[in-house]
Amino acid sequence: MPVLSRPSAPTHEFGATRFTALASPSRGSSELAVWQVEIAPGTPPTPHALTREEVFVVLEGTAELRIGGTVTTARAGDAIAVPPGQMFELANAGDRPLIAVCCMSSGGRAYLAGQEPFAPPWTV
């Protein structure tokens, strides 16, 4: 099916961060997982890494990315490409929700420091 209808509500929540699965193998995409993430102001970032490259496109708000000892800022219209295996943190650097669309090739896994890799549920 070429059109994958947007869910009427976020599909997953992790603290004050909401994820909406847009395309994934369970939703009809065979090669990519695409989701929207919404991070509330003041939400502490979660350091993590992925086994595949992840790309974020900021739709609204301001993102702060910490990766490899460097801190950068991205605003609406900017894209962020995070290489596989690189620990990073994405935080909301503003006073309104940060909204981004993210994508990664299917089969990618995430991991937190000291934990085994897992498939983020919004990507399967």
PyMOL commands that set and color helices and strands:
alter all, ss='L'
color gray80, all
select helices_A, chain A and resi 25-27+121-123
alter helices_A, ss='H'
color red, helices_A
select strands_A, chain A and resi 12-14+17-23+32-39+49-50+54-60+62-67+70-75+79-82+88-92+98-105+110-111
alter strands_A, ss='S'
color yellow, strands_A
deselect
rebuild
show_as cartoon
